[in-house]
Amino acid sequence: MKILFVRSTEISSLDRMFSHLPVRFPSLIYFYHKALTIPILAALTPKEHTIEIDEGQFKDINFDNPCDLVAISTITRYALNAYEIADEFRKRGIPVVLGGYHPSALPDEAKQHADSVVIGEAEETWPQLLKDFQNGKIKPFYVPTRPVAPSLIPHPRLDILPKGAGVGVHATRGCPYGCDFCSITHMKFRNKFRMKPVDFVIDEIKMIPNKTFFLFDNSVTINKKYSKELFRKMKGLNKKFIGYGNIDLFGKDEEFLKLASEAGATMWMIGLESIYQETLDYVGKKTNIVKEYISTIKKIHDYGMLIFGLFAFGFDTDKLDIFDTTDAFVSKSEIDVPYFHTLSPEPGTPIYKKLDAEGRILTKDWSKYSQADEVVFQPKHMTPEELLYNTYRLRENQYKLSNCFNRIYRARKIGTYVFFESAWSNLYMRHIIHAYAPKQGPAC
Ligand code: SF4
């Protein structure tokens, strides 16, 4: 049987351009990396089946590709696109399976567009689904009964991705921190932190043909003993990588920073979220202490690595002064690549449930849940337009050419490689923020 895996996503013109270049620019790798969901599903698929991949928006998909089963993975912002694709395949008589964060959060909604919905992690349910499908007994929903054991997670089939695609590795699964706005920790069993055997991960890294890769773990700082062991074994691999981590450990453990740097880490993506401790406490981000931000950023720099700092606005504790205060903080903090987005309450999270119960969700048009160019809920202390416009104003100020060049110039003191990484990252983010600029300011 032939299975067509479809990743419902948006492919920007810049990504299309880069993906056709014969040479990869390492510093850009994380901007168009491929998620591992489909390569892992492919690895779980018995060899007797043929596999193909397609991705993009409705217009990008080849609906004439003959196949027996279509499996579509999606997140909230691309869910409507996934449903449209699913409907089209089903119209042609091809059964469809939907999975991913959004179908896991709203399985009954997804079921209206699919023959079956896979809820949560699929390592145990996908092989069973395939058997049931071949026997003509596919079930409407597949739900795991326990968190998948790390030993059941295979190496992803990187060979099915386009040649030269940016890829990554998951050393661990899940995050136990439970931040109220985070769809990761609130997906079924994803609050259970699990570690793959270090040597297995090292083998996986060795399989990556590129010199650079993305360490996809939700946070590499959750179990420092495990991560240190991993970093020690990565040291001789001669790779460079970008990963996610929580700021608390970076500030406290210089051995961790040293080992990470020696292992090839060049930039850490850190959810700083807010410079108001009250907001961090309100959303349950227990790892972040604002007064430690600046000293921790300095320590990360001391070990030759950059910080991609992510901020979100629109929490119930945020008032209008948050934008200017954050702007001033970012300028003085020496964050290398800052990014600012509006809160996008994802279905399945406590924050979504609270806003929905209070009647403050303004739209369930999931395509607007982009965190960038739309506000989909009623903020407490400002209008949706003020939230959107001020977030954009802050992005625009921080990505003025003079500010970009200041950050790039500063990075030369941290290291030559990261200087180029800072340059690519800042210029790419500048492109992104203009691509998502709202058309007009608030009507006030
Ligand atoms: S620490 Fe990060 S991954 Fe973990 S729950 Fe919070 S936002 Fe999600």
Residues whose N, C-alpha, C, O or C-beta is under 5 A from the ligand:
A	BS01	SF4	C175 Y177 G178 C179 C182 I184 T185 N218
